[in-house]
Amino acid sequence: MERFDTIVIGGGPAGLIAAGRAAELGQRVLLAEKNDSLGEKLLLAGKRRCNLTNALPDTEAFLSRYGEKGAAFLRPVFARFGPREALEFFNRQGVRTLVERGGRVFPDISPANAGAQRVLDTLLIYCRKGRVRILRRSPVRALKVRNGRVERLVTAAEELSADRYILASGGKSYPKTGSEGDGYRFAEQAGHTVVTPTPALVPVRTKETWVKLARGFDLRNVRLSAAVDGEKTDERFGEMEFTNFGVSGPIVMDLSPSIPDWMKRGTVSLILDLKPALSQEKLTARIGRDFEKYADREFSRALADLLPGALIPVILELSDIPPEKPADCVAPEERADLAFLLKNVTLTVNGLWSFDHAIVTKGGVSLDEVDSAALRSRRCENLFFAGEVLDINGPTGGFNLQACWSTGFVAGGAGS
Ligand SMILES: Cc1cc2nc3c(=O)[nH]c(=O)nc-3n(C[C@H](O)[C@H](O)[C@H](O)COP(=O)(O)OP(=O)(O)OC[C@H]3O[C@@H](n4cnc5c(N)ncnc54)[C@H](O)[C@@H]3O)c2cc1C
Protein backbone atom coordinates (compact mmCIF):
# COMPACT_ATOMS: atom_id res chain seq x y z
CA MET A 1 0.00 0.00 0.00
CA GLU A 2 1.47 3.37 -1.09
CA ARG A 3 2.03 5.66 1.88
CA PHE A 4 1.59 9.43 2.04
CA ASP A 5 2.51 12.05 4.59
CA THR A 6 -0.94 13.64 4.38
CA ILE A 7 -4.26 12.56 2.94
CA VAL A 8 -6.87 15.27 2.47
CA ILE A 9 -10.51 14.20 2.27
CA GLY A 10 -12.51 16.60 0.06
CA GLY A 11 -11.51 18.83 -2.85
CA GLY A 12 -13.38 22.01 -1.97
CA PRO A 13 -11.68 25.34 -1.11
CA ALA A 14 -10.56 24.16 2.36
CA GLY A 15 -9.21 20.82 1.12
CA LEU A 16 -7.43 22.31 -1.90
CA ILE A 17 -5.61 25.02 0.01
CA ALA A 18 -4.72 22.51 2.77
CA ALA A 19 -3.32 20.03 0.24
CA GLY A 20 -1.38 22.73 -1.62
CA ARG A 21 0.10 24.10 1.59
CA ALA A 22 1.18 20.68 2.90
CA ALA A 23 2.79 19.91 -0.47
CA GLU A 24 4.49 23.30 -0.57
CA LEU A 25 6.15 22.36 2.71
CA GLY A 26 7.53 19.20 1.15
CA GLN A 27 4.96 16.61 2.18
CA ARG A 28 3.73 13.81 -0.08
CA VAL A 29 0.04 14.60 -0.34
CA LEU A 30 -2.97 12.76 -1.68
CA LEU A 31 -6.38 14.37 -2.01
CA ALA A 32 -9.47 12.15 -2.32
CA GLU A 33 -12.55 13.73 -3.88
CA LYS A 34 -15.84 11.91 -4.41
CA ASN A 35 -16.89 13.93 -7.48
CA ASP A 36 -15.60 13.88 -11.01
CA SER A 37 -14.53 17.50 -10.64
CA LEU A 38 -13.14 19.61 -7.80
CA GLY A 39 -14.60 22.68 -6.12
CA GLU A 40 -18.17 22.24 -7.38
CA LYS A 41 -19.56 24.51 -4.66
CA LEU A 42 -16.74 27.02 -4.97
CA LEU A 43 -17.72 27.47 -8.61
CA LEU A 44 -21.17 28.69 -7.51
CA ALA A 45 -19.81 31.15 -4.94
CA GLY A 46 -20.98 34.76 -5.20
CA LYS A 47 -23.11 33.98 -8.26
CA ARG A 48 -19.92 32.58 -9.86
CA ARG A 49 -18.00 35.79 -9.12
CA CYS A 50 -16.61 34.36 -5.85
CA ASN A 51 -16.71 36.71 -2.91
CA LEU A 52 -13.47 35.28 -1.57
CA THR A 53 -13.05 37.35 1.59
CA ASN A 54 -13.99 40.65 3.18
CA ALA A 55 -11.95 43.86 3.40
CA LEU A 56 -13.05 44.68 6.97
CA PRO A 57 -9.74 46.06 8.31
CA ASP A 58 -10.16 45.36 12.01
CA THR A 59 -9.38 41.72 12.87
CA GLU A 60 -11.53 41.68 16.01
CA ALA A 61 -14.51 43.10 14.10
CA PHE A 62 -13.90 40.44 11.42
CA LEU A 63 -13.75 37.66 14.03
CA SER A 64 -16.94 38.86 15.73
CA ARG A 65 -18.87 37.89 12.60
CA TYR A 66 -18.44 34.21 13.52
CA GLY A 67 -20.11 34.59 16.93
CA GLU A 68 -18.35 34.31 20.27
CA LYS A 69 -17.31 30.66 19.99
CA GLY A 70 -16.27 30.89 16.35
CA ALA A 71 -14.23 34.03 17.08
CA ALA A 72 -12.40 32.44 20.00
CA PHE A 73 -11.57 29.42 17.88
CA LEU A 74 -10.46 31.37 14.81
CA ARG A 75 -8.38 34.01 16.65
CA PRO A 76 -5.16 31.90 16.75
CA VAL A 77 -5.88 30.60 13.24
CA PHE A 78 -6.17 34.15 11.86
CA ALA A 79 -2.95 35.06 13.70
CA ARG A 80 -1.19 32.54 11.44
CA PHE A 81 -3.16 33.05 8.23
CA GLY A 82 -5.92 35.66 8.36
CA PRO A 83 -7.82 37.73 5.79
CA ARG A 84 -4.76 39.83 4.90
CA GLU A 85 -2.60 36.76 4.33
CA ALA A 86 -5.36 35.12 2.26
CA LEU A 87 -5.60 38.18 0.06
CA GLU A 88 -1.80 38.29 -0.32
CA PHE A 89 -1.83 34.59 -1.16
CA PHE A 90 -4.29 35.07 -4.03
CA ASN A 91 -2.61 38.29 -5.21
CA ARG A 92 0.74 36.48 -5.25
CA GLN A 93 -0.78 33.75 -7.43
CA GLY A 94 -1.84 36.46 -9.88
CA VAL A 95 -5.47 36.96 -8.80
CA ARG A 96 -6.11 40.72 -8.80
CA THR A 97 -9.00 41.73 -6.56
CA LEU A 98 -11.47 44.55 -6.13
CA VAL A 99 -13.56 45.60 -3.14
CA GLU A 100 -17.27 46.19 -3.46
CA ARG A 101 -20.15 47.26 -1.21
CA GLY A 102 -19.92 45.94 2.33
CA GLY A 103 -16.20 45.19 1.90
CA ARG A 104 -16.91 42.20 -0.35
CA VAL A 105 -13.71 41.17 -2.17
CA PHE A 106 -13.97 39.62 -5.65
CA PRO A 107 -11.43 38.68 -8.32
CA ASP A 108 -11.02 41.62 -10.70
CA ILE A 109 -11.66 39.73 -13.90
CA SER A 110 -13.68 39.97 -17.07
CA PRO A 111 -16.24 38.54 -17.46
CA ALA A 112 -16.99 38.97 -13.75
CA ASN A 113 -18.70 35.58 -13.51
CA ALA A 114 -15.39 33.86 -14.34
CA GLY A 115 -14.11 34.86 -10.88
CA ALA A 116 -14.94 31.56 -9.17
CA GLN A 117 -13.28 29.55 -11.95
CA ARG A 118 -10.20 31.77 -11.61
CA VAL A 119 -9.98 31.08 -7.88
CA LEU A 120 -10.43 27.35 -8.44
CA ASP A 121 -7.78 27.30 -11.19
CA THR A 122 -5.38 29.11 -8.84
CA LEU A 123 -5.86 26.46 -6.18
CA LEU A 124 -5.43 23.65 -8.71
CA ILE A 125 -2.16 25.19 -9.94
CA TYR A 126 -1.00 25.55 -6.33
CA CYS A 127 -1.68 21.82 -5.80
CA ARG A 128 -0.07 20.87 -9.10
CA LYS A 129 3.13 22.78 -8.24
CA GLY A 130 3.43 20.71 -5.07
CA ARG A 131 2.65 17.48 -6.98
CA VAL A 132 -0.44 16.74 -4.94
CA ARG A 133 -1.88 13.47 -6.16
CA ILE A 134 -5.59 13.97 -6.78
CA LEU A 135 -7.97 11.03 -6.81
CA ARG A 136 -11.28 11.98 -8.39
CA ARG A 137 -14.44 9.83 -8.22
CA SER A 138 -13.07 8.43 -4.95
CA PRO A 139 -15.67 8.75 -2.21
CA VAL A 140 -14.19 7.97 1.17
CA ARG A 141 -16.43 5.44 2.91
CA ALA A 142 -14.87 5.22 6.39
CA LEU A 143 -11.91 5.97 8.61
CA LYS A 144 -10.32 3.05 10.43
CA VAL A 145 -9.39 4.34 13.87
CA ARG A 146 -7.39 2.43 16.51
CA ASN A 147 -5.89 3.59 19.80
CA GLY A 148 -6.63 7.25 19.12
CA ARG A 149 -5.07 7.25 15.63
CA VAL A 150 -6.50 6.99 12.14
CA GLU A 151 -4.80 3.91 10.68
CA ARG A 152 -6.19 4.14 7.16
CA LEU A 153 -9.13 5.23 5.17
CA VAL A 154 -11.39 3.22 2.97
CA THR A 155 -12.51 4.51 -0.44
CA ALA A 156 -14.88 2.75 -2.80
CA ALA A 157 -11.90 1.18 -4.59
CA GLU A 158 -9.04 0.82 -2.10
CA GLU A 159 -7.58 1.43 1.34
CA LEU A 160 -5.12 4.30 1.77
CA SER A 161 -2.85 5.27 4.58
CA ALA A 162 -0.83 8.28 5.68
CA ASP A 163 0.86 9.79 8.71
CA ARG A 164 -1.99 12.23 9.06
CA TYR A 165 -5.42 12.99 7.63
CA ILE A 166 -7.19 16.30 7.02
CA LEU A 167 -10.98 16.10 6.97
CA ALA A 168 -12.26 18.84 4.63
CA SER A 169 -15.43 17.22 3.33
CA GLY A 170 -17.70 20.26 3.87
CA GLY A 171 -21.09 20.50 5.53
CA LYS A 172 -24.54 19.43 4.32
CA SER A 173 -25.67 22.45 2.32
CA TYR A 174 -26.18 22.23 -1.44
CA PRO A 175 -25.74 18.43 -1.30
CA LYS A 176 -25.83 18.20 -5.10
CA THR A 177 -22.28 19.65 -5.04
CA GLY A 178 -21.02 16.62 -3.08
CA SER A 179 -21.27 18.03 0.46
CA GLU A 180 -23.67 15.50 1.92
CA GLY A 181 -22.45 15.48 5.53
CA ASP A 182 -20.20 12.39 5.17
CA GLY A 183 -17.52 14.11 7.26
CA TYR A 184 -19.73 14.18 10.34
CA ARG A 185 -19.87 10.39 10.25
CA PHE A 186 -16.08 10.16 9.91
CA ALA A 187 -15.59 12.61 12.79
CA GLU A 188 -17.89 10.49 14.95
CA GLN A 189 -15.90 7.40 14.00
CA ALA A 190 -12.88 9.22 15.43
CA GLY A 191 -14.72 9.95 18.70
CA HIS A 192 -15.92 13.50 17.97
CA THR A 193 -19.16 15.19 18.93
CA VAL A 194 -21.09 16.74 16.06
CA VAL A 195 -23.26 19.75 16.88
CA THR A 196 -26.55 19.10 15.06
CA PRO A 197 -26.23 20.58 11.55
CA THR A 198 -29.00 22.95 10.43
CA PRO A 199 -29.34 25.00 7.23
CA ALA A 200 -27.98 28.56 7.55
CA LEU A 201 -27.86 31.51 5.16
CA VAL A 202 -30.99 30.23 3.58
CA PRO A 203 -34.01 31.79 1.87
CA VAL A 204 -37.11 32.33 4.03
CA ARG A 205 -40.63 31.09 3.27
CA THR A 206 -43.46 33.48 4.04
CA LYS A 207 -47.21 33.16 4.58
CA GLU A 208 -47.87 35.99 2.13
CA THR A 209 -48.21 34.79 -1.45
CA TRP A 210 -48.06 38.28 -3.03
CA VAL A 211 -44.24 38.04 -2.87
CA LYS A 212 -44.27 36.29 -6.22
CA LEU A 213 -45.60 39.48 -7.85
CA ALA A 214 -42.03 40.88 -7.66
CA ARG A 215 -40.04 37.66 -7.70
CA GLY A 216 -36.44 37.98 -8.84
CA PHE A 217 -36.37 41.75 -8.37
CA ASP A 218 -33.26 42.95 -6.48
CA LEU A 219 -34.04 45.47 -3.73
CA ARG A 220 -31.07 47.65 -2.80
CA ASN A 221 -30.46 49.88 0.21
CA VAL A 222 -33.48 48.63 2.14
CA ARG A 223 -33.82 47.93 5.84
CA LEU A 224 -35.22 44.61 7.05
CA SER A 225 -36.20 44.24 10.70
CA ALA A 226 -37.16 41.00 12.41
CA ALA A 227 -39.72 40.88 15.20
CA VAL A 228 -40.98 38.10 17.47
CA ASP A 229 -44.63 38.60 18.48
CA GLY A 230 -44.27 42.21 17.40
CA GLU A 231 -41.11 42.91 19.39
CA LYS A 232 -38.09 43.91 17.30
CA THR A 233 -35.14 41.53 17.70
CA ASP A 234 -32.69 42.39 14.91
CA GLU A 235 -32.27 44.31 11.68
CA ARG A 236 -30.09 44.48 8.58
CA PHE A 237 -29.50 47.05 5.85
CA GLY A 238 -28.61 46.13 2.28
CA GLU A 239 -29.89 43.93 -0.53
CA MET A 240 -32.64 41.34 -0.76
CA GLU A 241 -35.07 39.89 -3.27
CA PHE A 242 -38.56 38.45 -3.45
CA THR A 243 -38.94 34.83 -4.55
CA ASN A 244 -41.89 32.64 -5.53
CA PHE A 245 -42.38 31.57 -1.93
CA GLY A 246 -40.85 34.30 0.21
CA VAL A 247 -37.65 36.33 0.38
CA SER A 248 -33.95 35.77 -0.21
CA GLY A 249 -30.71 37.71 -0.75
CA PRO A 250 -27.89 38.78 1.59
CA ILE A 251 -29.82 40.56 4.38
CA VAL A 252 -32.48 37.84 4.53
CA MET A 253 -29.83 35.13 4.64
CA ASP A 254 -27.93 36.95 7.36
CA LEU A 255 -31.03 36.97 9.58
CA SER A 256 -31.89 33.34 8.75
CA PRO A 257 -29.59 31.52 11.23
CA SER A 258 -31.53 33.03 14.16
CA ILE A 259 -35.00 32.32 12.76
CA PRO A 260 -35.42 28.74 14.09
CA ASP A 261 -34.79 30.01 17.65
CA TRP A 262 -37.11 32.98 17.19
CA MET A 263 -39.85 30.70 15.87
CA LYS A 264 -39.69 28.71 19.10
CA ARG A 265 -40.51 31.96 20.96
CA GLY A 266 -43.44 33.17 18.87
CA THR A 267 -44.60 34.47 15.51
CA VAL A 268 -41.72 35.88 13.49
CA SER A 269 -42.30 38.78 11.12
CA LEU A 270 -39.94 40.56 8.77
CA ILE A 271 -40.67 44.26 8.31
CA LEU A 272 -39.29 45.81 5.17
CA ASP A 273 -38.53 49.52 4.99
CA LEU A 274 -38.35 50.38 1.29
CA LYS A 275 -37.34 54.00 2.02
CA PRO A 276 -34.99 53.92 5.02
CA ALA A 277 -33.37 57.25 4.10
CA LEU A 278 -36.68 59.12 4.53
CA SER A 279 -38.64 59.65 7.73
CA GLN A 280 -42.36 58.89 7.64
CA GLU A 281 -43.09 62.66 7.46
CA LYS A 282 -40.60 63.34 4.67
CA LEU A 283 -41.92 60.37 2.70
CA THR A 284 -45.52 61.58 3.11
CA ALA A 285 -44.46 65.01 1.80
CA ARG A 286 -42.59 63.39 -1.10
CA ILE A 287 -45.70 61.35 -2.01
CA GLY A 288 -47.72 64.59 -1.91
CA ARG A 289 -45.33 66.24 -4.38
CA ASP A 290 -45.42 63.25 -6.72
CA PHE A 291 -49.21 63.14 -6.65
CA GLU A 292 -49.38 66.86 -7.49
CA LYS A 293 -46.97 66.32 -10.37
CA TYR A 294 -49.08 63.41 -11.66
CA ALA A 295 -52.44 64.95 -10.72
CA ASP A 296 -54.01 63.79 -13.98
CA ARG A 297 -52.91 60.17 -13.54
CA GLU A 298 -54.52 57.27 -11.73
CA PHE A 299 -52.90 56.27 -8.38
CA SER A 300 -51.43 53.12 -9.97
CA ARG A 301 -49.53 55.27 -12.51
CA ALA A 302 -48.51 58.04 -10.12
CA LEU A 303 -45.96 55.85 -8.31
CA ALA A 304 -43.47 55.76 -11.18
CA ASP A 305 -40.92 58.15 -9.60
CA LEU A 306 -41.25 56.65 -6.14
CA LEU A 307 -40.86 52.94 -6.84
CA PRO A 308 -39.24 50.66 -9.42
CA GLY A 309 -41.82 49.22 -11.79
CA ALA A 310 -41.45 45.68 -10.42
CA LEU A 311 -42.59 46.80 -6.96
CA ILE A 312 -45.68 48.73 -8.02
CA PRO A 313 -47.96 45.64 -8.30
CA VAL A 314 -46.95 44.69 -4.73
CA ILE A 315 -47.84 48.10 -3.33
CA LEU A 316 -51.11 48.18 -5.26
CA GLU A 317 -51.94 44.80 -3.76
CA LEU A 318 -51.15 45.92 -0.20
CA SER A 319 -52.52 49.46 -0.26
CA ASP A 320 -56.19 50.26 0.44
CA ILE A 321 -56.15 53.01 -2.19
CA PRO A 322 -58.07 51.90 -5.32
CA PRO A 323 -55.58 51.77 -8.25
CA GLU A 324 -57.91 53.78 -10.50
CA LYS A 325 -58.38 56.64 -8.02
CA PRO A 326 -57.02 59.91 -9.51
CA ALA A 327 -53.74 60.87 -7.78
CA ASP A 328 -55.04 64.34 -6.88
CA CYS A 329 -58.03 62.73 -5.10
CA VAL A 330 -55.83 60.65 -2.75
CA ALA A 331 -56.56 62.15 0.69
CA PRO A 332 -53.75 63.35 3.04
CA GLU A 333 -54.45 60.49 5.48
CA GLU A 334 -54.28 58.00 2.59
CA ARG A 335 -50.86 59.45 1.64
CA ALA A 336 -49.70 59.06 5.23
CA ASP A 337 -50.96 55.44 5.22
CA LEU A 338 -49.09 54.83 1.99
CA ALA A 339 -45.88 56.25 3.48
CA PHE A 340 -46.37 53.97 6.50
CA LEU A 341 -46.84 50.98 4.21
CA LEU A 342 -43.67 51.75 2.23
CA LYS A 343 -41.73 51.79 5.49
CA ASN A 344 -43.48 48.73 6.98
CA VAL A 345 -44.11 46.04 4.38
CA THR A 346 -44.73 43.10 6.71
CA LEU A 347 -44.09 39.44 6.02
CA THR A 348 -44.91 36.51 8.29
CA VAL A 349 -42.23 33.83 8.38
CA ASN A 350 -43.45 30.30 7.67
CA GLY A 351 -40.05 28.60 7.88
CA LEU A 352 -36.74 28.23 6.14
CA TRP A 353 -35.78 26.45 3.01
CA SER A 354 -33.93 23.16 3.37
CA PHE A 355 -30.23 22.27 3.06
CA ASP A 356 -30.80 22.08 -0.71
CA HIS A 357 -30.87 25.90 -0.80
CA ALA A 358 -28.65 26.79 2.17
CA ILE A 359 -25.39 28.64 1.51
CA VAL A 360 -23.77 27.12 4.60
CA THR A 361 -24.35 24.68 7.43
CA LYS A 362 -24.68 25.79 11.04
CA GLY A 363 -23.30 23.11 13.38
CA GLY A 364 -20.66 20.48 12.66
CA VAL A 365 -17.60 19.10 14.43
CA SER A 366 -17.58 20.58 17.94
CA LEU A 367 -14.88 23.23 18.35
CA ASP A 368 -14.29 22.12 21.95
CA GLU A 369 -12.61 18.97 20.64
CA VAL A 370 -10.26 20.61 18.15
CA ASP A 371 -7.02 22.40 19.02
CA SER A 372 -7.26 25.58 16.97
CA ALA A 373 -3.51 26.26 17.05
CA ALA A 374 -3.07 23.52 14.43
CA LEU A 375 -6.66 22.39 13.68
CA ARG A 376 -5.69 19.07 15.26
CA SER A 377 -8.25 16.71 16.78
CA ARG A 378 -8.12 16.33 20.55
CA ARG A 379 -9.60 12.84 20.17
CA CYS A 380 -7.42 11.40 17.44
CA GLU A 381 -3.82 12.57 17.27
CA ASN A 382 -3.24 12.40 13.51
CA LEU A 383 -6.59 13.83 12.42
CA PHE A 384 -7.03 17.50 11.40
CA PHE A 385 -10.06 19.52 10.26
CA ALA A 386 -10.57 22.33 7.76
CA GLY A 387 -13.54 24.25 6.38
CA GLU A 388 -17.25 23.93 6.79
CA VAL A 389 -17.14 20.49 8.41
CA LEU A 390 -16.29 22.43 11.59
CA ASP A 391 -18.96 24.14 13.69
CA ILE A 392 -18.12 27.57 12.24
CA ASN A 393 -20.34 29.76 10.14
CA GLY A 394 -20.34 33.43 9.28
CA PRO A 395 -22.66 35.86 7.49
CA THR A 396 -22.61 36.58 3.77
CA GLY A 397 -19.80 38.86 2.56
CA GLY A 398 -16.85 36.46 2.10
CA PHE A 399 -16.64 35.33 5.72
CA ASN A 400 -17.32 31.65 5.02
CA LEU A 401 -14.65 31.25 2.37
CA GLN A 402 -12.23 33.15 4.60
CA ALA A 403 -12.78 30.54 7.32
CA CYS A 404 -11.92 27.87 4.71
CA TRP A 405 -8.71 29.62 3.59
CA SER A 406 -7.55 30.12 7.18
CA THR A 407 -8.37 26.68 8.59
CA GLY A 408 -7.21 24.94 5.39
CA PHE A 409 -3.88 26.72 5.17
CA VAL A 410 -3.09 26.23 8.86
CA ALA A 411 -4.19 22.56 8.88
CA GLY A 412 -2.11 21.97 5.75
CA GLY A 413 0.99 23.44 7.35
CA ALA A 414 0.52 21.78 10.70
CA GLY A 415 2.13 18.42 10.01
CA SER A 416 5.58 19.66 8.98
C1 LIG B 1 -24.56 28.97 -3.92
C2 LIG B 1 -23.45 29.27 -2.92
C3 LIG B 1 -22.77 30.47 -3.00
C4 LIG B 1 -21.76 30.76 -2.07
N1 LIG B 1 -21.09 31.94 -2.18
C5 LIG B 1 -20.13 32.24 -1.27
C6 LIG B 1 -19.37 33.43 -1.40
O1 LIG B 1 -19.47 34.16 -2.38
N2 LIG B 1 -18.49 33.73 -0.40
C7 LIG B 1 -18.29 32.90 0.68
O2 LIG B 1 -17.50 33.23 1.55
N3 LIG B 1 -18.95 31.72 0.77
C8 LIG B 1 -19.85 31.37 -0.18
N4 LIG B 1 -20.51 30.19 -0.09
C9 LIG B 1 -20.12 29.24 0.98
C10 LIG B 1 -18.83 28.50 0.58
O3 LIG B 1 -18.92 28.09 -0.76
C11 LIG B 1 -18.61 27.29 1.50
O4 LIG B 1 -18.51 27.76 2.81
C12 LIG B 1 -17.33 26.53 1.10
O5 LIG B 1 -17.47 25.99 -0.20
C13 LIG B 1 -17.01 25.41 2.08
O6 LIG B 1 -15.80 24.85 1.66
P1 LIG B 1 -15.31 23.40 2.14
O7 LIG B 1 -14.06 23.13 1.37
O8 LIG B 1 -15.29 23.33 3.59
O9 LIG B 1 -16.46 22.42 1.67
P2 LIG B 1 -17.09 22.16 0.22
O10 LIG B 1 -16.94 23.31 -0.66
O11 LIG B 1 -18.46 21.67 0.52
O12 LIG B 1 -16.20 20.99 -0.35
C14 LIG B 1 -16.19 19.70 0.23
C15 LIG B 1 -15.69 18.72 -0.79
O13 LIG B 1 -15.58 17.43 -0.17
C16 LIG B 1 -16.09 16.44 -1.03
N5 LIG B 1 -16.54 15.29 -0.25
C17 LIG B 1 -17.60 15.21 0.59
N6 LIG B 1 -17.68 13.98 1.12
C18 LIG B 1 -16.66 13.26 0.60
C19 LIG B 1 -16.23 11.91 0.74
N7 LIG B 1 -16.90 11.02 1.49
N8 LIG B 1 -15.13 11.50 0.06
C20 LIG B 1 -14.44 12.36 -0.76
N9 LIG B 1 -14.84 13.65 -0.93
C21 LIG B 1 -15.92 14.09 -0.27
C22 LIG B 1 -17.23 17.15 -1.74
O14 LIG B 1 -17.59 16.49 -2.96
C23 LIG B 1 -16.65 18.54 -1.95
O15 LIG B 1 -15.92 18.62 -3.16
C24 LIG B 1 -21.46 29.84 -1.02
C25 LIG B 1 -22.15 28.63 -0.97
C26 LIG B 1 -23.13 28.34 -1.91
C27 LIG B 1 -23.86 27.02 -1.83
The ligand as an SDF file (V2000), in Angstrom:
LIG
                    3D

 53 58  0  0  0  0  0  0  0  0999 V2000
  -24.5560   28.9730   -3.9240 C   0  0  0  0  0  0  0  0  0  0  0  0
  -23.4460   29.2720   -2.9190 C   0  0  0  0  0  0  0  0  0  0  0  0
  -22.7680   30.4720   -3.0000 C   0  0  0  0  0  0  0  0  0  0  0  0
  -21.7610   30.7640   -2.0700 C   0  0  0  0  0  0  0  0  0  0  0  0
  -21.0890   31.9360   -2.1820 N   0  0  0  0  0  0  0  0  0  0  0  0
  -20.1270   32.2370   -1.2740 C   0  0  0  0  0  0  0  0  0  0  0  0
  -19.3700   33.4300   -1.3990 C   0  0  0  0  0  0  0  0  0  0  0  0
  -19.4710   34.1630   -2.3810 O   0  0  0  0  0  0  0  0  0  0  0  0
  -18.4850   33.7280   -0.4050 N   0  0  0  0  0  0  0  0  0  0  0  0
  -18.2870   32.8990    0.6770 C   0  0  0  0  0  0  0  0  0  0  0  0
  -17.4960   33.2330    1.5490 O   0  0  0  0  0  0  0  0  0  0  0  0
  -18.9500   31.7180    0.7740 N   0  0  0  0  0  0  0  0  0  0  0  0
  -19.8530   31.3740   -0.1790 C   0  0  0  0  0  0  0  0  0  0  0  0
  -20.5060   30.1880   -0.0870 N   0  0  0  0  0  0  0  0  0  0  0  0
  -20.1160   29.2360    0.9810 C   0  0  0  0  0  0  0  0  0  0  0  0
  -18.8260   28.5030    0.5820 C   0  0  0  0  0  0  0  0  0  0  0  0
  -18.9180   28.0890   -0.7600 O   0  0  0  0  0  0  0  0  0  0  0  0
  -18.6090   27.2920    1.4960 C   0  0  0  0  0  0  0  0  0  0  0  0
  -18.5090   27.7610    2.8140 O   0  0  0  0  0  0  0  0  0  0  0  0
  -17.3320   26.5330    1.0970 C   0  0  0  0  0  0  0  0  0  0  0  0
  -17.4710   25.9880   -0.1990 O   0  0  0  0  0  0  0  0  0  0  0  0
  -17.0100   25.4070    2.0830 C   0  0  0  0  0  0  0  0  0  0  0  0
  -15.7960   24.8470    1.6560 O   0  0  0  0  0  0  0  0  0  0  0  0
  -15.3070   23.3980    2.1360 P   0  0  0  0  0  0  0  0  0  0  0  0
  -14.0630   23.1260    1.3700 O   0  0  0  0  0  0  0  0  0  0  0  0
  -15.2850   23.3320    3.5880 O   0  0  0  0  0  0  0  0  0  0  0  0
  -16.4640   22.4220    1.6720 O   0  0  0  0  0  0  0  0  0  0  0  0
  -17.0920   22.1560    0.2230 P   0  0  0  0  0  0  0  0  0  0  0  0
  -16.9370   23.3150   -0.6640 O   0  0  0  0  0  0  0  0  0  0  0  0
  -18.4590   21.6690    0.5180 O   0  0  0  0  0  0  0  0  0  0  0  0
  -16.2000   20.9910   -0.3550 O   0  0  0  0  0  0  0  0  0  0  0  0
  -16.1900   19.7000    0.2320 C   0  0  0  0  0  0  0  0  0  0  0  0
  -15.6910   18.7200   -0.7850 C   0  0  0  0  0  0  0  0  0  0  0  0
  -15.5800   17.4270   -0.1740 O   0  0  0  0  0  0  0  0  0  0  0  0
  -16.0950   16.4370   -1.0320 C   0  0  0  0  0  0  0  0  0  0  0  0
  -16.5420   15.2850   -0.2490 N   0  0  0  0  0  0  0  0  0  0  0  0
  -17.5960   15.2070    0.5870 C   0  0  0  0  0  0  0  0  0  0  0  0
  -17.6840   13.9750    1.1220 N   0  0  0  0  0  0  0  0  0  0  0  0
  -16.6590   13.2610    0.5990 C   0  0  0  0  0  0  0  0  0  0  0  0
  -16.2270   11.9110    0.7390 C   0  0  0  0  0  0  0  0  0  0  0  0
  -16.8980   11.0180    1.4890 N   0  0  0  0  0  0  0  0  0  0  0  0
  -15.1320   11.5030    0.0610 N   0  0  0  0  0  0  0  0  0  0  0  0
  -14.4440   12.3550   -0.7590 C   0  0  0  0  0  0  0  0  0  0  0  0
  -14.8370   13.6530   -0.9340 N   0  0  0  0  0  0  0  0  0  0  0  0
  -15.9190   14.0900   -0.2690 C   0  0  0  0  0  0  0  0  0  0  0  0
  -17.2330   17.1490   -1.7390 C   0  0  0  0  0  0  0  0  0  0  0  0
  -17.5860   16.4920   -2.9590 O   0  0  0  0  0  0  0  0  0  0  0  0
  -16.6510   18.5400   -1.9530 C   0  0  0  0  0  0  0  0  0  0  0  0
  -15.9180   18.6180   -3.1600 O   0  0  0  0  0  0  0  0  0  0  0  0
  -21.4640   29.8440   -1.0240 C   0  0  0  0  0  0  0  0  0  0  0  0
  -22.1470   28.6280   -0.9730 C   0  0  0  0  0  0  0  0  0  0  0  0
  -23.1300   28.3380   -1.9140 C   0  0  0  0  0  0  0  0  0  0  0  0
  -23.8600   27.0240   -1.8300 C   0  0  0  0  0  0  0  0  0  0  0  0
  1  2  1  0
  2  3  1  0
  2 52  2  0
  3  4  2  0
  4  5  1  0
  4 50  1  0
  5  6  2  0
  6  7  1  0
  6 13  1  0
  7  8  2  0
  7  9  1  0
  9 10  1  0
 10 11  2  0
 10 12  1  0
 12 13  2  0
 13 14  1  0
 14 15  1  0
 14 50  1  0
 15 16  1  0
 16 17  1  0
 16 18  1  0
 18 19  1  0
 18 20  1  0
 20 21  1  0
 20 22  1  0
 22 23  1  0
 23 24  1  0
 24 25  2  0
 24 26  1  0
 24 27  1  0
 27 28  1  0
 28 29  2  0
 28 30  1  0
 28 31  1  0
 31 32  1  0
 32 33  1  0
 33 34  1  0
 33 48  1  0
 34 35  1  0
 35 36  1  0
 35 46  1  0
 36 37  1  0
 36 45  1  0
 37 38  2  0
 38 39  1  0
 39 40  1  0
 39 45  2  0
 40 41  1  0
 40 42  2  0
 42 43  1  0
 43 44  2  0
 44 45  1  0
 46 47  1  0
 46 48  1  0
 48 49  1  0
 50 51  2  0
 51 52  1  0
 52 53  1  0
M  END
$$$$
